[in-house]
Amino acid sequence: MDGTAVRRTVYAGVGGALIGVAGVAHTLGWSLVADVGGGCGGRRYGPCPEGMSLTIVLAFLCTFAGPAVLALGLRGSGGKVRGVVAAVLCATLALPVGWQGFRSVLGPSAVRPVWSAPVDRPADSRARAVWQDGETVVRARGDRLDAYRAQDGTVAWSLPAPTRQSLCAASPDSVDGVAVVGHGRSGGPCERLSAVDLRTGRELWHREGVQPRVLAPAGPLLVVLDGERLSAFALRDGAPAWSASPTEGCRIRSLRAVAARVMVVEYCPAPGGDARLGRTWARAYDASGRDLWRTDLGAETEPARAELLLTDLPVVRLAESDDRGVDAVIALGADGALRATVPIGAADLDLTGLARGEARRFTLVPVGRFTVVGDLLVVAAKRPGDSAARDVVAHSLTDGSRRWTRRLPGKVAAIAGTPDGPLVVVDHGLETVYRLDPATGGEAERTAGRSTDFAAGFWLGRTDTRYVVVHEDGTRLFAPAIGIPRR
């Protein structure tokens, strides 16, 4: 075989390989276009999935280049059979190589939801809180609680609200499978307190005549902001345990608890009649209701937001009504001493997940784009010039320093905490769940959802095999709950 024949055979093989790569690129690229509803990019649509544009461009380049190079290999009167064989062999070999190459560009293949809950009715139904207990996710509406099995979406149980009453208070989390709720007539105060076994849907006990504004399970106890007083009850049977009052002249603005400590944030107007001026304090009680300590948080005006975040040690999100006042996350030690202050605004990033105007869903247990993992505050952030938050930042709650920043390929839609790192949902054409390494912010796990459509401000949970997304409004465009396989 002379040199010309060798060149023609090589051309034929290269042309066949390019045609094989074109087939793979078209298959993957256009399947992504279908997944995002036929369009992405620009102002009209959301961002395109990572690598999609590159894949489609390469698909067309190989589509035109492949036949042209193959034609060079098959021209002339001799060696066409040899050229065809080389083209077929190289195209066959190019299929798995091209698949692996484009998959590395596009990331793991997307998965479809394995179940979705039926549309909510009546049409004005809204979820107000969500809890998870192992494989069970409970969605709390005003008129009932619905428990879904995460594996297949079947309804494990439903518990209707008492006659003529609606859900008006809910514990932010459950303890040993028990959550606590308050009910009352529409437009009136809560007037009924009850505990629910999330594993069976059975009401364990209830008490009338209690006006629960805020609920906080604390190990074996439940602490309730009952009107303007704290009242503690046994979580399992509702027996009264102790009660406490706020500091004279002060009002409790937030309440959270763990087994060893009950925390409140109090606002105390200054003497003189102007209620907008005053001091904000963090106050701690032990499990028996004994006063432990009280710390001034440094604010001088009434807080626009005063919220205790979920963590074993006290962490307060405090924003004064004064625009030049305190606007930060404040971490305290077990003795009430100041440990760290994390400002919401910085020169290079704003912590939009904790911003004053950040919209949050689920009125009784709001869901925000932040979480606490160990001693790290992990929150969605936005750079100057960005139209949406595309970064996730981790700050130490020990000294306030920034530990890491992770730039993501689209808008940060949700953040949730797990023991092995934060979960971040990114909207970049496909809704993708990333699990980040809490030490570095690096990617530890990724699952892209195909044919998924999440509303703004959803709740995200995880089991060993599933991600579960719960929407506040499940009456029209979005299912009340969706189950997605984990990658």
Secondary structure, DSSP 4 states (H G I P E B T S, - for coil): --HHHHHHHHHHHHHHHHHHHHHHHHHHHHHHHHHTTT--STTTS-PPPTTHHHHHHHHHHHHHHHHHHHHHHH-SSS-HHHHHHHHHHHHHHHHHHHHHHHHHHH-SPPB--SEEPPPPSSTT--EEEEEEETTEEEEEESSEEEEEETTT--EEEEEEPPTT-EEEEE-SS-BTTEEEEEEE-TTS---EEEEEETTTTEEEEEEES--EEEEEEETTEEEEEETTEEEEEETTT--EEEEE-PPTT-EEEEEEEETTEEEEEEEEEPTTS-TTBEEEEEEEE-TTS-EEEEEE----B-EEEEEE-SSSS-EEEEEESSTTS-EEEEEE-TTS-EEEEEESB-SS-B-GGG-TT---B-SSS-B-SEEEETTEEEEEEB-TT-SS--EEEEEETTT--EEEEEE-SSEEEEEE--TT--EEEEESSSEEEEEEPTTT--EEEEEEESS--PPSS-EEEE-SSEEEEE-S--SSSS-SEEEEE--
